[in-house]
Amino acid sequence: MRVEYLLRPQARHCAPTDTLMTVSQTMLAHQVSALAVVDNEHFVGMISHRDLVRALAEGADPHKTHVRQYSTAVRHTAAPTEDTSRLAQRMLEHGLDHIPILQGGTVINVVPLRHVVAVDPAFVPKQSSSSARSRCRSRALAPHREMCSASREHSHQPARVSSPEAARHG
């Protein structure tokens, strides 16, 4: 299976100048655990739930602290055409919880490891029947079933972000 089938219909972004509170509210509202950080339409990194936990543990004020202070530079990316099995192996090898998906140098989405392994037969628990594996895979992707079918029907255009407000709302 190709990575493009895992992509949400609309990528969520934030700006480096957004506060940690704004980002955490965006992540909660859209049920995502990481956001691409985009500055003037350029992908500059990611911020994840782990970065937010680290910021709070270090005593950062979420109302005053900006994303740029805790976002993570990205060394690994994937393409929408990459095979999910290959991507799962790369993510596990490098200890990645999330990976940005780039197309033409522009981030179009962020995919969590849990979605990649949920569709890969090598990672689905082996049970006595293929229907049991299918049920497991179905439960793992239940929130994304609609998203996956929509992804097959639509090509993904790079997300263009022109302002911090647009960045927060993808």
Helices and strands as residue ranges (DSSP letters): G 3-6, E 13-14, H 20-30, E 34-39, E 42-48, H 49-57, G 67-69, H 84-94, E 98-103, E 106-112, H 113-118, H 130-140, G 142-144, H 145-153, H 164-168
